[in-house]
Amino acid sequence: MAPTEAPPPLEGKKRRIAILTSGGDAPGMNGAVRAVVRQSIASGCESYVVYEGYEGLVQGGDMIKEMQWDDVRGYLSEGGTLIGTARCLSFRERPGRLQAAKNMVLKGIDALVICGGDGSLTGADTLRAEWPGLMDELVQKNELSADQVKPFRHLNIVGLVGSIDNDMSSTDATIGCYTSLHRICEAVDAIEATAYSHQRAFVIKVMGRHCGWLALMASVATGADFCLIPEMPPKEDWKTEICDIVSKHRKMGKRKTIVIVAEGAHDCHLEPISVSAVDKLLKEKLGLDSKVTELGHVQRGGSACAYDRMLSTLQGVEAVQAVLDATPDIPSPVIAIVENKIVRKPLLEAVKLTQDVTKAIEAKKFEEAVEGRDAEFREYMNAFNITTSLEQPDLILPTEKRMRIGIMHVGAPAGGMNPATRAAVAYCLARGHTPIGLYNGFTGLCRHHDDKPLGSVRELKWLEADSWASLGGSDIGTNRHLPSEDYEATAACFEKYKLDALFFVGGFEAFHAVSQLRVARKDYPAFKIPMTVIPATVSNNVPGTEYSLGSDTALNQLINFSDTCRQSSSSSRRCVFVIETQGGHCSYMATIGGLAVGAVAVYTAEEGIDIKTLAHDIDSLRKTFAEDRGQARAGKTILVNEKASEIYTAERIAKIINAEAKDRFEAKSAIPGHFLQGTAPSPMDRVRAVRFGVRSLQHLESFAGKSKDDIAADPMSTAVIGIIGAKVQFTPMEKVETEDTDWKKRRPINEFWMALKPIVDTLSGRPPMESAG
Ligand code: ATP
């Protein structure tokens, strides 16, 4: 066969980058495609998509298509994958990969981004390993000429992990896993209502293939009674283990039982444990009215949650950067996330580590299997076990180590406050501490200090706290009052109720309160007790962390609100919605929300708004609408932080745009306000609440038995827990207060997410200010 024509020249473009989605579809894959396409174009490359995964690569021709900027419009909010995916048998064999390689050379593709699960990335790695041999074979077989393959001697491959299973080692989260967790939690929440009503048990099967991440996280997030995962099967006598825990909970007065079973669950001899076996057990041994629910493909997710939109966007951008940085001696990377940090890891190693976990399970080396999952896995497993087991003899501390721990919420309500408190109460009970609820903040503590049954200071019981796993807001009550309003009474109450430690959950006010108590220790020895703050606020403005509980719930509320506005503006074709976001002087929500909804402009409190910027953006809108030929998905959104400008409010910006648009297009303003606090907390806020709750209790516990002066001398005795880069850590208040707090603006000095704002602008096509003319 004669060689086909040479690939078209690149004409000054740096690379031809193609992206494909492969394996099972996952929410967020579209966000990844959008980000790779637009970032490629913005970086001076040509952008291609391959339809139907590796199948499109093997078939070639029209299945590999060049993309333009507008082709990925509206992709962020769509579920599944719009470019299709397939399980391609022929790509598993060398002849299929040879055909794929030929098609890539014919299209001039010199870099391939693959978004898929471990199978897809294994395939990608095989392609890269074989690539030089494939090129030689194509020349030998006269399929391509030596000149044709010459520019393609080196193939760049970058992996993006797209899978709902979260089964890839090296990354904390795969694109799609949190959306799937959203769907599972929504379903379990709905089932819980009926379970409670009829005092039923439900055995719920969730997806995940060989990985128990979805089952484990769903159990943590919903406060399930028992969870079966492949990595850590129950002990030899699993039936007794389940019955013991379930009957213990029932005896405590619990009306419902939820057992979550991972798709790959088995016993310690690798014999599968089916939902029907668990159902039978609950019926026959415990006499419960038990039902089975298999969630099935609803778990594939639909429209991506805020985190998956953000993750896929940031990882897509990083993938293009990795292509541009690639040299023949750099191993192919996979783009990962560790806590809050996007990182590159060697693809081959990540695939091997993932396969090692499967092998460890097959060899019954379960500890090794848990270790091989991401860093959080073991911590969540331990947190789940301790919060569900309650009063286990081997966990109880000796009397002298037990503490009376005050639990208080301070600041505005935020998703995650209740689940964090539930975890704290469960942990206290498992260890023998006494959890004391300090209802209605410092005012509740000082003004109504009685310990009668309904008083504002009272021991928290598990049955009451157990219902808080999925509850939004704050059940023990929260407000913005600070201890400085009455130090004397606060100190007297700490002493009166014999508090040995304090567990705070809340926003900037909670942080401020602990700061005040720390400083006032010199005058009030009662404050010389250990205290921790779990940041919880929709604004995400607490110094000492990059993430606060409640901020993920708020982002999800914002994207739902914005998607609704966008659909309306899209239908009327020529409309832009100007949406105001909360956050005080911290524009986290506007900026990350902008990333997640693809806002055409984001106005922040940090940068402010001036007339020049507005004129520039209106100009850009004018051009965009003039070029628009009435296509679908044309809706546009501008996000404005509530403190971005006293003059240019969302409403006024919309009016100015309308005045300038001269009827060619229109603007409408919308203020979601307290809607952003949401109802049920998002799964991420719930699971992190549990993790932070348990860690904080462990931290407080480490001070048991120490003298007041020793405690006061230890900077870690007042600390804020948070995620900083790739770590979850406690930072002493003293350090955060002085080094990272803008007290006037009530926000951290270092706002990591400000560095992400240029990405919002690039991907929405907002022209830089200099080119405004
Ligand atoms: P998910 O986690 O959603 O199942 P996955 O990527 O693991 O996604 P697979 O079905 O394992 O899904 O793989 C998707 C496709 O990747 C396969 O249909 C095949 O074309 C290719 N592939 C998988 N494994 C290999 C391999 N070892 N060699 C070559 N190609 C492979």
Residues whose N, C-alpha, C, O or C-beta is under 5 A from the ligand:
A	BS01	ATP	S22 G23 G24 Y54 A86 R87 C88 L89 F91 R92 G116 G117 D118 G119 S120 L121 T122 G123 T126 G162 S163
